[in-house]
Amino acid sequence: MRASIADIATHVGRQVTLHGWLHARRSSGKIHFLIVRDGTGFIQAVMSKAAVGDEAFLRADHLSQETSLSVTGAVRADARARGGYEIDVTSLEVHGDSHDYPITPKEHGVDYLLDRRHLWIRSERQTAILRVRHEVISAVRDFFNGRGFILCDTPIFTPAACEGTTTLFPVQYFEDTTAYLTQSGQLYNEANAMALGKVYCFGPTFRAEKSKTRRHLTEFWMVEPEMAYADLHDVIELAEGLLTSVVARVLETRRPELQILERDTSKLERVTAPFPRLTYDEAARRLAEKGQPFEYGTDLGGSDETVLSEQFDRPVCVTHYPAAVKAFYMKADPRQPDKALCVDVLAPEGYGEIIGGGQREDDLQRLEQRIRAHNLPPQAFEWYLDLRRYGSVPHGGFGMGIERCVSWICGLEHVRETIPYPRMLYRLYP
């Protein structure tokens, strides 16, 4: 019977066959201890000369790391064993040899590992991270699907920028015009919301920032919900619901992976709604009290977000930034016209912004003024302005970067480990 390591507990006492790769091997006299991985987990296969015979035992004595193989044997529960189970091997079949595998148990530098990312992702730590990433994405989809949101795919090629063209990748393909790789599906999502009420898009986005911080990738994945007939309060409540739901899901289903990553899960268990809320002005005062150099009127930088988020044991919502530092589509607060009805959600433990959003400007004349003030080409936004001409309503939403969320939940130092093949300012290979 073919089995996977993930469901090995259901096969205790049975003969099964596992297909996988040799992660590590050690020998003790007439017994080989083979650590086998199959993509769903790791297990120790115990191979004795008495059970398999001299020839098979000798063949196993020369197996090297990452040899592909199949092992057949009886599953046995053992509290001392890795994962609580072992396999007593009765036969072994080798499919593909592996010689001089370049990633060994010794320490390797990050650049060395990134150059071999196609192999590095086989390691226990990296597979744990990628399984958590899968769970985060699955939980995100379930959250929105379960609340009546409709998935609407938005274009990757766009004729205009959401937030200016300085951080966009131009594409010279279309006749008589320059297209750009999208930095957000939001503008199109607003149109989708006017048709379907509650929508979300989920796909790759691209930022040509000249940034080399631990929080930035050039290509990353973002989920962006948008709601018609919604204000800033609705947006914040949705963000709180999403994050608490995702964290709870990972805690429920991926504790073994978090244990491999040595994540302090007690910190994740504190992530409950409602989240603390600060205005930009209150955040500026807190930064001053902490001695953090900060120029009032500018956007929060990464170090500012770190200082703020370290003061809370759960995500914190920072609202009402100066309208001048926010995107053209952000609605101004009628009571404070110099402030935007926006929110950034900062993850605790110094991880900073993982969600950014707010209420959109629904007034045609004000939006036209904002487009001109940002020196954006009005003709590129005629379709977007149509949304204000034909039945405009209050609406809002946000974007959440999957990689930043995974980085926080896993407790990682750098976002580059949260995606199979990271693209950064100086990283395009493999």
ROZA-218166 format. One record per atom (N, C-alpha, C, CB): x, y, z; residue in one letter. Coordinates in pm, whole numbers, plus 50000, padded with zeros to 5 digits. Glycine has a CB too. Layout:
BEGIN
XYZa;...
***
This chain:
BEGIN
500844988150000m;500005000050000m;500885012550000m;499045000050123m;500605021549906r;501355033949902r;500835043450010r;501275040449763r;501735050150079a;501335059450186a;502205071950178a;501465052750325a;501755082350247s;502555094350262s;502895096050409s;501805106950207s;503965103350436i;504395105150575i;503365113150653i;505755112150580i;502675122150587a;501695130450656a;500575122250719a;501105140550560a;500205110950655d;499105102850710d;499595089450764d;498045100450603d;500875088950802i;501465076250846i;500795070750971i;502955078050871i;500235079551054a;499605075051178a;498415065951153a;499175086951261a;497825066851036t;496655058551004t;497055044750955t;495805065450900t;498355042150947h;498825029250892h;499615020950992h;499665031750769h;499495023951120v;500265016451220v;499935001551211v;499975021751363v;500994993451206g;500834979051198g;500694973651057g;499644975051277g;500654982550958r;500484978250820r;501794979350742r;499394986550752r;501854971750635q;502964972750540q;502634984050441q;503224959050465q;503524993550428v;503315004650334v;504585006850253v;502915017650411v;504415014150143t;505545018450063t;505555033750058t;505485012449919t;506705039450091l;506895053950084l;507825057149969l;507475059450218l;507455066949886h;508315071849780h;508865085449821h;507545072749644h;510195086949817g;510745099749859g;512225101049829g;510525101750004g;512915108049918w;514335110949902w;515035108850036w;514565125349851w;516295105150029l;517075103050150l;517575116550202l;518255093350123l;517135120150320h;517545132850380h;518855131350457h;516435138150473h;518985120350527a;520205117850606a;520285102950637a;520205126250738a;521485098550671r;521685084350700r;522775082850805r;522045076350572r;522555073550897r;523615069550989r;523505054551011r;523525077351124r;524605048551047s;524615033951063s;525165030151200s;525455027450952s;524675019051250s;525135013951378s;525234998751368s;524165018251495s;526424994051332g;526634979751319g;525814973851207g;526294972751449g;524804966251242k;523994959451142k;522654966251119k;523764945151184k;522564979151150i;521324986751131i;521625000051064i;520594988951266i;520855003550961h;520885016850901h;519675024750950h;520905015950746h;519905036950982f;518805046151017f;518705056350905f;519045053151158f;517665055250825l;517485063850709l;516385074150739l;517125055450583l;516755086950729i;515735097450740i;515225100150599i;516325110550807i;513965097150577v;513355098250445v;512345109750446v;512665084950404v;512335117550340r;511325127950324r;510555125250195r;511975142350322r;509285129350194d;508495127150073d;507725139750030d;507505115650096d;508075151150088g;507365163450056g;506265166550155g;506785162649918g;505765156450226t;504735158750328t;505305158150469t;503615148750313t;506545153250482g;507155152250613g;508415144050610g;506175146350712g;508915141050729f;510145133250745f;509865121550840f;511315142250800f;510515110250814i;510335098650901i;511625090550902i;509125089850853i;511845083351011q;513015074651018q;512625060550976q;513605074551161q;513395055350880a;513205041550835a;514365033250890a;513135040750677a;514035023150966v;515045014751031v;515255002150945v;514605010851177v;516495000450902m;516804989650807m;517864980450869m;517314995450671m;517464968350899s;518404958850959s;518864948750854s;517754951451078s;520094944350870k;520644934450777k;519844921550783k;522134931650808k;519374918150901a;518614905750917a;517304906150839a;518314903151065a;516714918050826a;515414919150760a;515534919950609a;514664931150811a;516584926450559v;516654929050415v;517714920750343v;516924943550391v;518624914550417g;519674906550354g;520934914550329g;519174900750225g;522024907350307d;523334913750294d;523424923150175d;524414903250284d;522894918950059e;523044926849937e;522334940349949e;522504919249817e;521084940149991a;520324952650005a;520934961550113a;518854949750038a;521404955150221f;522004962950329f;523274969950282f;522304954050450f;524084962850202l;525314968650150l;525004979950053l;526164957950081l;523954978349972r;523564988949879r;523185001649955r;522384984349790r;522475000150063a;522045011750142a;523215018450212a;520995007550245a;524295010950232d;525455016450302d;526135027550223d;526455005450331d;525845028450093h;526505038350009h;525555048949955h;527185031349893h;524335049350005l;523385059449961l;523795073250012l;521965055950009l;523665083149926s;524045096649966s;522815105649973s;525065102449867s;523035117250032q;521955126850054q;521205130149925q;522505139550117q;519875129749932e;518945133149824e;518835122349715e;519365146049760e;519335110449744t;519035099149656t;517525096749659t;519815086249699t;516925094849542s;515485091949538s;515295076949554s;514835096949406s;514315073249636l;514145059049669l;512715056249715l;515135054949779l;512435043349725s;511185038549784s;511535028649893s;510245032049677s;510885029950007v;511085020350115v;509745013650146v;511675027250243v;509805000750170t;508614993150207t;508864986850343t;508274982250100t;507854987550428g;508004981650560g;506784984150647g;509234987050628g;506854979050769a;505744980150864a;505874993050944a;505704967950958a;504754999850961v;504725012151039v;504585008751187v;503555021550993v;505425015251267r;505425012551410r;505405025751488r;506675004051450r;504565026551589a;504545038351675a;505715037651772a;503185039451753a;506385049151790d;507505049851883d;507605064251931d;508855045151816d;507315066452057a;507285080152112a;508645086852102a;506835079852257a;509715079052095r;511055084952087r;511415089251946r;512085074952138r;510675084251848a;511025086551708a;510575100251661a;510415075851621a;511205104851559r;510825117351494r;509395116251443r;511805120751378r;508515124851490g;507115124451450g;506295113551518g;507035122651304g;506945105351602g;506215095151677g;506055081851608g;504885100251710g;506635080351488y;506485067851413y;507775064551340y;505325068851312y;507955051651316e;509075046751236e;508575036151140e;510205041151327e;509425032751044i;509135021750951i;510245011450962i;508995026950803i;509864999050984d;510824988050984d;510924982850841d;510404976651083d;512044985850776v;512174983450632v;512344968650600v;513374991350577v;511584964350499t;511744950750449t;512334950650308t;510404943450449t;512184961750235s;512814962850104s;513024977350068s;511964955749997s;514004979649980l;514364993249939l;514654993149790l;515584998550019l;514155003449721e;514405004849578e;514975018749552e;513105002349495e;516085019549481v;516705032349447v;516275036249307v;518265031549457v;515845048949292h;515395053849162h;516425062849094h;514095061449178h;517035071749171g;518015080849113g;519105084249213g;517345093549064g;520365082049173d;521475085149262d;521665100249275d;522775078649210d;522285104049383s;522625118149408s;524065118549454s;521665124749514s;524905125749379h;526325126249413h;526745140549443h;527175120449298h;527495142249550d;528065155249587d;526985165949599d;529115159549484d;525925162749671y;524835172349692y;525415185049755y;523705166249781y;525145196749697p;525875208849739p;525445214949871p;525745218949635p;524265211049921i;523805216850048i;523885205950154i;522345222550037i;524855207150240t;525115197150343t;524655202350478t;526605193350346t;524695193950581p;524275198550714p;525125209850773p;524285187150809p;526275212550715k;527115223350767k;526485236850735k;528545222450710k;527015247450795e;526505260950771e;526905265850632e;527035270650879e;525955272250564h;526215278450435h;525755293050441h;525505270850319h;526415301550366g;525995315450361g;524695317150286g;527065323950297g;523995328250312v;522685330650249v;522815331550098v;522055343550304v;523825338650047d;523985339749902d;524225326149838d;525135349249868d;525005317749904y;525255304249855y;523935296549845y;526245296849947y;523115297649949l;521845290449950l;520865296149848l;521225290950089l;520825309449834l;519915315349736l;520305311849594l;519885330449753l;521595310449567d;522035305949434d;521575291749405d;523565306849424d;521285284449510r;520835270549497r;519425269049556r;521825260949567r;518635279349539r;517295279549598r;516465267649551r;516575292549564r;516655263149430h;515915251749377h;516185238949456h;516255249649230h;517325238549525l;517655227249612l;517395230649759l;519115223049592l;517625243149796w;517445247449935w;516015244949983w;517805262349949w;515025246349893i;513645244549935i;513335230049975i;512715248849823i;514275220949954r;514075207149999r;514315205550149r;514975197749922r;514975215250211s;515355213850351s;514135214550442s;516365224650389s;514275209150562e;513145208250654e;512585221950690e;513555200950780e;513445231450715r;512985244850753r;512225251450637r;514175253550795r;512775250350518q;512135257050404q;510805250350368q;513075256850284q;510725237350376t;509445230950347t;508405234450452t;509605215650338t;508855236250576a;507915240450682a;507355254250650a;508625240650820a;508225263450608i;507775277050574i;506775276550458i;508975286050537i;507075268750356l;506215268450239l;504885261550269l;506925261350124l;504875252450364r;503585246650404r;502755256850482r;503805234050490r;503405265050564v;502675275850632v;502145285750530v;503595283050735v;502955288950431r;502495298050325r;501235292550258r;503615300350219r;501265279750225h;500085273350165h;498865274950255h;500365258450138h;499065272850385e;497935273750478e;497405288050487e;498345268850617e;498305297750486v;497895311750489v;497035314850366v;499125321150495v;497495310850250i;496755313550127i;495395306450128i;497565309150004i;495385294050173s;494135286550181s;493165293250278s;494395272150223s;493685297850392a;492835304450492a;492285317650440a;493625306750622a;493105325050365v;492655337650307v;491495335250211v;493825344750233v;491645325550124r;490585322550028r;489305318150099r;491045311649929r;489465309550198d;488295304850272d;487595316150345d;488695293950371d;488385325450399f;487805336850471f;486895344950380f;488915345750529f;487405348850265f;486615357350175f;485495349450108f;487515363650068f;485765337250065n;484715329350002n;483565326750099n;485285316049952n;483905324850226g;482885322050326g;482075334250367g;483515316150446g;482495345950323r;481785358350358r;481165364950237r;482725367950426r;480985357450132g;480255362450018g;481055371149923g;479115369950064g;482395371249935f;483215378749841f;483405370449714f;484585382349904f;483455377249601i;483645370649472i;485065373249424i;482595375749368i;485775362549388l;487125364049334l;487045369549192l;487885350449337l;487705380749169c;487755386949036c;489215389449000c;486945400349033c;489705382648898d;491085384548855d;491245398148788d;491515373248760d;492325404948817t;492585418048760t;493845417448673t;492755428748872t;494015426948580p;495115426048483p;496495427448547p;494955436648377p;497445420548490i;498855422448528i;499475433448442i;499655409248513i;499065434648315f;499465445948231f;498465457348254f;499525441948079f;498955469048289t;498065480448313t;498565492648236t;497965483548465t;497655501748199p;498065513648126p;498505525148215p;496935518248039p;498255524048346a;498585534948437a;498905529348574a;497425545148446a;499485537848656a;499915533848789a;498875537148894a;501235540448824a;498865529449002c;498015532749116c;498655543549201c;497755520349200c;499975543449210e;500655552249304e;501845559249238e;501125544349426e;501715562949111g;502835569149040g;503675558748970g;503695577249136g;504435563048870t;505165553548785t;506595550948830t;505185558548643t;507035557348938t;508445556048977t;508795542149026t;508765566149084t;507825534349071t;508125520849119t;507465510149033t;507685519449264t;507275513148905l;506655503648814l;507645498548710l;505455509948746l;507425486448662f;508215480848553f;507515483848421f;508415465548572f;508115491648332p;507495494448203p;507635482648109p;508095506948140p;506645480848023v;506655470247923v;506435476547786v;505555459447954v;507455475947701q;507365481747566q;506915471047468q;508725487747522q;505625469247459y;505065459047370y;503865464347292y;504665446747451y;502975471247361f;501745475847298f;502015487947209f;500685479347405f;501345488647095e;501575499447000e;501185513047059e;500795496846870e;502055522647040d;501795536647074d;501575539247222d;500605541446999d;501915529747307t;501735532247450t;502675523347530t;500285529847493t;502965527647652t;503765519747745t;502835513147846t;504835528547817t;502955500447863a;502205493347967a;503125491448088a;501665479547915a;502525487648199y;503295485548321y;502845472448386y;503125497448420y;503785465748453l;503405454448537l;502715459948660l;504645445648574l;501625453648698t;500775459248803t;501475459748938t;499495451248814t;501195470249013q;501615470949152q;500425468849244q;502295484549181q;499225467849186s;498005465449264s;496845463449168s;497715477249361s;495915454949208g;494705453249129g;493565461949177g;494275438849131g;493865471049269q;492815478449339q;491865486349248q;493435487749436q;492415494049154l;491555502549073l;490525494248997l;492395510848975l;490965483248937y;490045474548867y;489085467748965y;490815464048787y;489595465049085n;488755458749186n;487615467849230n;489585454649306n;487865481049228e;486795490449260e;485665489149158e;487325504849263e;486025487749030a;485005485748927a;484275472548950a;485645485848786a;485015462248989n;484385449349015n;483385450349131n;485445438749046n;483745458149233a;482865459649349a;481575466749312a;483585467249460a;481635475949216m;480415482749173m;479485473149098m;480775494749084m;480035462149051a;479225452148981a;478745441149075a;480005445948867a;479605437049170l;479335425149250l;479225427649399l;480395415149225l;479475439849443g;479295443249584g;480515440849670g;478175435749639g;480915428249684k;482095424649764k;482975415449681k;481685417649898k;484195419749656v;485095412249568v;486495411649628v;485145418649428v;487305402749572y;488735402949604y;489515397849484y;489035394349730y;490715402949470c;491645397549371c;492855392149445c;492055408349265c;493535382749382f;494635375849451f;495635371949344f;494135363249532f;496775378549341g;497735375249238g;499085381749260g;497205379149104g;499995380049164p;501325385949175p;501285400949150p;502275379249078p;502115408249220t;502275422549200t;503765425749195t;501555430749312t;504085437149137f;505485440249105f;505805454549149f;505765438448953f;506875456149224r;507315469349269r;508795471249234r;507085471049422r;509075481549154a;510455484049111a;511165493449208a;510475489948969a;510955491349336e;511635499549436e;513115495749444e;510955498049574e;513945505749462k;515375503049480k;515635500349628k;516255515049429k;514985490149677s;515035487249820s;515675473749845s;513635487849881s;516495473149949k;517145460649984k;516865456850129k;518655461649960k;515725461450183t;515425458350322t;514895444150335t;514415468450379t;514815439550458r;514355425850485r;512865424250461r;514695421950628r;512165435150432r;510705434450413r;510285435550267r;510045445450492r;511235437150176h;510875440250038h;511235429149940h;511545453049996h;510305426549850l;510535418149734l;510105425949611l;509765404549745l;510705422749497t;510335429149372t;509055423149315t;511465427949270t;508885410349335e;507665403149293e;507085396249414e;507975392849178e;505835398949442f;505205392749559f;503725390649531f;505405401349686f;503045383949624w;501625380749607w;500805388849705w;501375365649625w;499685393849657m;498855402449740m;497375399049722m;499095417249707m;496655398849833v;495205397349829v;494595411049857v;494705386649932v;493595414649774e;493005427949785e;491475427149781e;493525436949672e;490825428249896p;489365428949898p;488895443149875p;488815423550030p;487695444449819e;487085457649798e;485575456149822e;487385463249652e;484995465949891m;483575465349927m;482865478149887m;483415462850078m;481705476549822a;480825487849797a;480035490849925a;479875485049677a;479625503349939y;478885507650059y;479655504250186y;477485501150062y;480885508750192a;481745506150307a;482555518550341a;482695494150279a;482835520350470d;483655531550514d;484915526150582d;482865540850610d;485705535250639l;486975531250700l;486755521250813l;487715543550754l;485705523250890h;485415514051000h;485195499850947h;484175518751080h;484455498650839d;484215485450779d;485505479050731d;483225486550662d;486385487250673v;487665482250623v;488515476750738v;488435493350548v;488565484150849i;489355479750964i;488805466751022i;489395490651072i;487495465851034e;486885453751088e;487175441650999e;485365455551104e;487165443750868l;487465432750775l;488925428450791l;487195437050628l;489825437950805a;491245434750823a;491475427050952a;492095447550822a;490815431251059e;490915424051186e;490415409651171e;490115431451297e;489275408251106g;488715394951088g;489605385851007g;487375395851022g;490215391350901l;491105383450817l;492315378550894l;491545391550696l;492985387550963l;494215383651032l;493955373951146l;494925396051085l;492915376351224t;492625367051334t;492245353251279t;491495372551423t;491525352951168s;491135340251108s;492345332751054s;490115342550996s;493245339750986v;494425333350927v;495335327951037v;495195343250838v;495585335851140v;496475331351248v;495875319251319v;496715342851350v;494575319751346a;493925308451413a;494025295751329a;492455311651441a;493885297151197r;493965285651108r;495365279451111r;493595289650964r;496385287651106v;497755282451108v;498045275651241v;498765293851082v;497585281751351l;497795275551482l;497085262051491l;497285284951594l;495945260951427e;495165248551432e;495785237451349e;493745251151384e;496335240951233t;496735230551137t;498245229251116t;496105233251006t;499015239251156r;500445239051123r;501375240451244r;500745249951025r;500935235551357r;501805236251476r;503115228351459r;501065231051598r;503085216651393p;504375209751373p;505375218151295p;504145196451300p;504895225351193e;505795233951115e;506295245551199e;505075239250989e;505415251551280l;505845262551367l;506865257651469l;504625268851439l;506715245251512q;507685239551606q;509055237851538q;507185225951660q;509055233151415i;510305232051340i;510995245651329i;510055226151199i;510185256151309l;510705269651295l;511025276151429l;509725278251220l;510765268851538e;511005273751675e;510235286651701e;512505275951698e;509025287351647r;508185299151665r;507525298751802r;507125299951554r;507555309951872d;506865311252001d;505385313351971d;507445323252086d;504615302551977t;503205303351939t;502365310952041t;502645289451919t;502865312752162s;502095320452261s;501875334752214s;502825320452397s;502805339952134k;502655353552081k;501565353951974k;503985358552023k;501445343451896l;500385342951796l;499025340851860l;500675331851695l;498985333951972e;497715331352039e;497105344152097e;497915321152150e;497885354652108r;497355367452158r;496685375652049r;498465375552220r;496735370851926v;496185378451814v;494665376751810v;496815373951679v;493975385551882t;492525385651885t;492035399851859t;491995380352021t;490825400751806a;490215413851781a;489455418351906a;489245413051657a;489285431651922p;489725442351831p;491195445651851p;488875454851852p;491805451151747f;493195455451754f;493265469651810f;493875454751615f;494375473051875p;494575487051916p;494555496151794p;495905488651993p;494075508451813r;494015517951702r;494675531051743r;492545520451659r;495505536151655l;496195548851676l;495965557651555l;497715546651701l;495835570451576t;495895579651464t;497355582351432t;495135592851493t;497595587451315y;498955591251275y;499565600751378y;498955597851136y;498775610451425d;499285620151523d;499685613151653d;498225630951552d;498865603551697e;499215596051818e;500465587751796e;498045587051862e;500595581951679a;501785574151647a;503025583051648a;501645567251510a;502915595251594a;504045604551593a;504475607851736a;503685617351517a;503505609651825r;503845612651965r;504555600852030r;502565616252045r;504085588952002r;504735577152059r;506175575852009r;503945564352024r;506395578651882l;507755578051828l;508655588251896l;507735580551677l;508125600151919a;508895610551987a;509245606252129a;508125623851990a;508295600152196e;508535595452333e;509615584652339e;507255590152394e;509715576852233k;510725566352227k;512065571352172k;510215554952141k;512135584252138g;513375589752085g;513645585851943g;514505585452169g;512615581551872q;512785577551733q;512775590051644q;511675567651690q;513835592551568p;513855604151479p;512795602551370p;515245606051416p;511885612051364f;510765611151270f;510315625151231f;509585603151332f;510185627451103e;509735640351053e;508235640151034e;510455643950920e;507535647851115y;506075648151107y;505655652750967y;505465657451216y;504635646150915g;504155649450781g;504665640050674g;504555663350746g;505605631250709t;506105621250615t;505455607750645t;507665620250622t;505585598650554d;505055585150576d;505925577950679d;505005577150442d;505365568050744l;506145560150839l;507145551450764l;505215551450928l;508375551350810g;509395542650753g;509425529250823g;510765549250760g;510235520250771g;510325506950830g;510735507150975g;511275498650753g;511715515451011s;512165516051150s;511095522151239s;513465524151161s;510305531651185d;509205537551263d;508155526951291d;508585549551187d;507815519251190e;506825508651207e;507295498351309e;506525501751074e;508595495351306t;509155485751402t;508995490751544t;510625483051371t;509365503351568v;509265509251702v;507825509051751v;509815523651703v;506885512451665l;505475512651704l;504945498651731l;504635519351595l;505215489351639s;504625476051651s;505195468251769s;504835468251523s;506405471651811e;506995464951927e;506305468552058e;508465468351937e;505445478652054q;504755483152175q;503455475552200q;504465497952166q;503095466452111f;501825459452122f;502025444452109f;500835464552017f;501105436752169d;501205422152161d;500305416352053d;500845415852295d;499725424951971r;498885420851859r;498985431751753r;497385418451903r;498465429551634p;498555440051532p;497915453051579p;497885435351402p;498435464151530v;497915477351564v;497535484551435v;498955485651645v;496405491651439c;495905499051323c;496255513851337c;494375497151307c;496995518951240v;497345533251238v;496515539851129v;498905535551214v;495735550051167t;494795556351075t;495135571151056t;493365554751126t;494455577350959h;494475591750937h;495875597350914h;493845598651054h;496565591750817y;497835597350773y;497575610550700y;498605587250680y;498605619050689p;498435631050606p;498045627250464p;499735639450605p;497015633650411a;496545630450276a;497645632350174a;495345639050240a;498575641450200a;499635644650104a;500575633050079a;500415656650152a;500695623750175v;501635612650158v;500945599850114v;502395610150288v;499645600450094k;498905588650052k;498515589649905k;497665586750139k;498095578449849a;497775577649707a;496605586749671a;497475563249668a;496495589949543f;495505599549496f;494075595049520f;495695601949350f;493845582049533y;492485576949545y;491975576649689y;492415563049487y;492815580049787m;492395579749926m;491435591449954m;493615580450020m;490335588550022k;489355598850055k;489835606950175k;487975592550085k;489675620050168a;490025628850279a;488935628250385a;490235643350230a;489335629550510d;488385629850620d;487645643250615d;489105627750758d;486325643150602p;485575655750594p;485805664850715p;484095652950581p;486105658650830r;486335666750951r;487775671650961r;485975658651076r;488685665050891q;490105669050888q;490585667650745q;490985660350987q;490315677150659p;490615675650516p;492075672850484p;490205687950445p;492965676050577d;494375673250552d;494755658850587d;495245682850630d;493805650950638k;494045637050675k;493245627750585k;493695634650824k;493815616050558a;493145606150473a;492435595750558a;494155599350379a;491335590750507l;490595579850572l;491265566550534l;489075579850532l;492425564450591c;493255552950554c;493685545450679c;494505557450473c;494205533350658v;494705525350769v;495875516850722v;493585516550828v;496895516050806d;497955506150792d;497875497150914d;499385512950778d;497915484150892v;497925474651002v;499345469551018v;496915462850977v;499915472151135l;501295468351164l;501305455651248l;502045479751236l;502045445651202a;502155433251278a;503045435551400a;502725421851190a;502785428351510p;503595430051631p;505005424351616p;502915423451750p;505775425451722e;507135420151729e;508065427051630e;507125405151703e;507705439351590g;508585446951502g;508465443751356g;509955444851543g;507435436351314y;507335432351173y;506755443251083y;506485420051162y;506075452951139g;505635464351059g;504435461350971g;506755469050975g;504265469650868e;503045469550787e;502855456350711e;503075481050688e;501665450750727i;501285439050646i;499985441750570i;501125426650736i;499245451850612i;498025455750543i;498005470750527i;496755450950620i;497605475350408g;497415489650384g;496145491750305g;498625495650309g;495315501250347g;494085503650274g;493325515450328g;493205491450279g;492035515950298g;491225526850346g;489985528950262g;492025539450349g;489365540550283q;488175544250207q;488605551850083q;487195552850293q;487935549249970r;488305555349843r;487535568249820r;488065545449727r;488145577349747e;487455589849713e;486325586749615e;488445600249651e;485095589749655d;483945586749571d;483355599049504d;482875579849653d;483935610749526d;483465623149464d;484235625849335d;483595635049563d;483535627649225l;484175629249094l;485115641149090l;483125630648986l;484665652849132q;485485664949121q;486735664049209q;484665677249161q;486575658949329r;487755657749417r;488755647749359r;487325653449559r;488265636949302l;489175627049245l;489915632849124l;488405614349204l;489225640649042e;489875647248929e;490965656648978e;488855654848844e;490695663849086q;491695672949143q;492915665249192q;491085681049257q;492665653849257r;493775645849311r;494645640149197r;493225634449399r;494005635949088i;494775630648975i;495685641548917i;493815625248865i;495145653648905r;495975664748855r;497085668148954r;495105677248829r;496765668149082a;497765671649183a;498925661749186a;497105672249321a;498645649349149h;499695639049148h;500375638049012h;499105625549186h;500045647248922n;500655647548787n;500495634448712n;502145650948797n;499315628548726l;498995616148656l;498235619448527l;498185606648746l;498385611448423p;497715614148295p;496205611948306p;498295605248184p;495395622348300p;493935620748319p;493295610948222p;493245634148306p;493785610548097q;493145601947997q;493265587148035q;493775604247860q;494325583548108a;494495569548148a;493485565348255a;495895567348198a;492855575248319f;491945572148429f;490485575148396f;492345579948552f;490185577348268e;488805580348232e;487855569148273e;488695582848081e;488285556848251w;487425545648290w;487225545248441w;488045532348242w;488255548648516y;488175548748663y;487245559848709y;489585550548725y;487295571448642l;486405582448677l;484955579048645l;486825595148602l;484735570448548d;483375566148517d;482675560048640d;483385556048403d;483455553848726l;482865547848846l;482235558348935l;483925539948924l;482715570848925r;482145581949003r;481025589048926r;483245592049040r;480985587048796r;479965593448714r;478645585448714r;480465595048571r;478765572348732y;477585563848715y;477305555948843y;477785554348596y;476665562448937g;476245555549060g;477335553849162g;475705542349026g;478065564749192s;479145563949290s;478595561149430s;479965577049290s;479335553349506v;478945550249645v;480205550149732v;478205536449654v;480065552049863p;481215550249952p;481725535949940p;480845553550099p;483025534449930h;483575520949919h;485015520849968h;483495515749774h;485525509049998g;486885508150049g;487405493950049g;486945513750188g;488655492750080g;489295479650083g;490755480950125g;489195472749948g;491495470150105f;492915470350145f;493685459950066f;493065467750296f;494975460150082g;495855450050026g;496685443750137g;496765455949918g;496845430550134m;497695423550230m;498755415650155m;496865414350322m;500015418350182g;501095410850121g;501235397150188g;502405418550131g;501125386750108i;501205373050162i;502555370450227i;500935362750052i;503615374950161e;504955371950212e;505225378650346e;506015376250111e;504775391050363r;504975397750492r;504165390950602r;504595412450483r;502975386550566c;502145379350664c;502815366250705c;500745376650606c;503315358850608v;503985346050637v;505245348450719v;504335338650506v;505985358950685s;507205362150758s;506915364350906s;507875374550699s;505855371850934w;505465374551073w;504995361751143w;504345385051078w;504105354351081i;503555342451145i;504655332151172i;502455336251058i;505615330951080c;506705321351098c;507835326651187c;507265317450964c;507825339751213g;508885345651293g;510215346351220g;509055337851420g;510195349851091l;511395349851009l;512095363351013l;511065346150866l;513395363050993e;514185375250991e;514035382750860e;515645372151016e;513855375350750h;513825381650617h;512695375550534h;515195379850544h;512065384050453v;510925379750373v;511325370350259v;510205391750317v;512605369650228r;513045361850111r;512765346850125r;514535363850088r;512595341850247e;512345327550265e;510875323850251e;512855323250401e;510005333850232t;508565331250234t;507985327950098t;507855342950291t;508785328449993i;508315325749858i;509315316149794i;508165339049773i;508865306649712p;509825296649660p;511025302749590p;509125287449565p;510815312749504y;511935318449430y;511895333749440y;511895313949280y;512545339349541p;512465353749566p;513115361949455p;513105357149699p;512445372849420r;512985382549325r;513235395449401r;512005384849204r;514505399449403m;514905411349476m;515775420049385m;515655407749606m;516205431549436l;516945440949355l;518155434349286l;517415452449441l;518865425749357y;520035419149299y;519865403949295y;521285422649379y;518635399449276r;518415385049277r;517375381249172r;517965380349416r;517835375049063l;516955370148957l;517215355548925l;517125378648831l;518175349248992y;518545335348967y;518365327449095y;520005334248915y;517915315249093p;517485307748975p;516065311548933p;517565292649002p;
***
